Amino acid sequence: MRFPIFVPVCKSKTRFNVGYIDQYGKVVVDPIFEEGTLFREGLASVKVKGGRWGVIDASGDFVIQPTLWNWCQFREGLAPLASKSGKWGVIDTAGNQVVQPKYESIHQFQEGLALVKDGGSILGRDSARYGFIDRTGAEIIPAQFRKAGDFSEGLAAVKVENFWGYIRPTGELAIAPKFDATGNAKRWPDTRAGKFANGLAPVWVGKDLYNFIDAKGSFVGDVAFDDANGFSEGRAVVGLNDRYGYIDPQGRLAIDCRFTLARDFSDGLAKVGVDESRLGFSPNCGFIDVEGQIVIRPTFSSAESFQDGLCLVTTEKSIGYINKSGDFVWQGPFVEYGVVF
């Protein structure tokens, strides 16, 4: 695995070069790029001097020469890519155009399908519609929905008129559109329906509250929450009274709502904060395990998620990668870093 590092240029806090380290903190690709993404499926996008993007392998060699107008990230061997005109298409790992750039946006492929947006706003009226393409670019589900989410566990949220429901990869409705998509409280005018994971998905139930449904569309558990995310590694973030905790797949509160900040679990750990936010500043963050125990104290100004044993963090004076013990394996002077994803 390779991880992007951000090295300041001439002690600048906003200008940097990007290179890559291995899991032990050893620099394996020299910091010669203007920008760089995380590695996905063995590939990363990098921006060279002059402003074009290319794709490198773990050795730092280009597999797609720096001729691209934007960065891309591969999933299932394909990557959405924006053209110079702003339209989106899809390329393969050799840089071949699999789908010509004609959409307003394209999500990454999930379970063999990618969410596409067709159309935009005309005279203030939203005419955009959403559908799904397969790996060849064929529109398996025509762009007909007002909004939609990615497929997960064989289901995707779609907005029909003013309600959310869920469809199967065939386009057939699996859960009828019955969850309100136009709340009239502080979430007005739009609510959301989440992705399925561990057999459950969060949906808005009115009065600024969320609950979870199963694959049949039935509610699970009696408690509604101020906020809710989908499940990740067997835990889902929920909010109550401006505090956050986690539920388990049975809908039970597994970790009490006691954090001022909480993010999804990744690699067995989740980013949390315990202090109150200050104006313009998030609380310092640390990490908990799946039982809710703090295993890395909240001493970092910011942090990404753990992946393959490392996590990118910043302090007031530094930027670097920590391991699961909270120790730095690589550390450099603070810089406002760029693309990660």
PEHU-V5382 format. One record per pair of residues at least 24 apart in sequence whose ideal C-beta (glycine too) atoms are under 8 Angstrom apart, sorted by sequence separation. I is the first residue (numbers start at 0). J is the second residue. If there is no record, write none. Layout:
I J
I J
This chain:
6 30
19 43
46 70
89 113
103 127
118 142
131 155
178 202
179 203
211 235
245 269
260 284
273 297
286 310
5 30
79 104
117 142
178 203
179 204
182 207
236 261
264 289
272 297
311 336
1 27
4 30
44 70
79 105
108 134
116 142
140 166
178 204
179 205
201 227
220 246
236 262
268 294
271 297
295 321
1 28
28 55
44 71
63 90
67 94
79 106
105 132
112 139
115 142
163 190
165 192
201 228
236 263
268 295
17 45
44 72
79 107
87 115
112 140
129 157
140 168
163 191
201 229
209 237
222 250
243 271
295 323
311 339
17 46
63 92
78 107
139 168
141 170
163 192
200 229
220 249
234 263
294 323
295 324
296 325
27 57
28 58
29 59
62 92
63 93
64 94
140 170
165 195
199 229
219 249
220 250
222 252
234 264
295 325
27 58
28 59
42 73
62 93
63 94
77 108
139 170
199 230
219 250
220 251
232 263
233 264
294 325
3 35
27 59
62 94
75 107
231 263
232 264
270 302
3 36
39 72
40 73
74 107
75 108
114 147
196 229
197 230
231 264
232 265
236 269
254 287
3 37
36 70
39 73
40 74
74 108
75 109
79 113
98 132
114 148
146 180
158 192
178 212
193 227
195 229
196 230
201 235
231 265
270 304
2 37
37 72
39 74
72 107
74 109
114 149
156 191
165 200
193 228
194 229
196 231
211 246
228 263
232 267
234 269
2 38
34 70
36 72
40 76
75 111
77 113
156 192
193 229
197 233
199 235
253 289
254 290
255 291
303 339
1 38
97 134
99 136
131 168
156 193
254 291
268 305
0 38
54 92
97 135
98 136
112 150
156 194
174 212
197 235
253 291
266 304
267 305
97 136
131 170
163 202
177 216
196 235
211 250
265 304
266 305
286 325
3 43
19 59
54 94
109 149
110 150
163 203
174 214
265 305
266 306
285 325
109 150
110 151
114 155
154 195
173 214
174 215
175 216
263 304
265 306
266 307
1 43
107 149
109 151
152 194
153 195
174 216
262 304
266 308
268 310
89 132
106 149
110 153
112 155
146 189
151 194
152 195
148 192
151 195
152 196
156 200
148 193
149 194
151 196
148 194
152 198
154 200
245 291
89 136
244 291
199 248
42 92
198 248
165 216
197 248
199 250
40 92
234 289
268 323
1 57
112 168
233 289
267 323
77 134
111 168
232 289
266 323
110 168
75 134
154 214
152 214
151 229
70 338
72 340
37 306
70 340
22 307
22 308
22 309
44 338
24 320
20 320
35 337
36 338
37 339
24 327
34 337
35 338
36 339
37 340
24 328
34 338
36 340
2 307
23 328
24 329
0 306
22 328
0 307
2 309
3 311
20 328
2 311
20 329
5 318
4 320
2 320
15 334
14 334
15 335
17 337
12 333
13 334
15 336
10 332
12 334
13 335
15 337
11 334
12 335
7 331
4 329
6 331
7 332
5 331
7 333
2 329
4 331
7 334
6 334
5 334
5 336
5 337
3 339
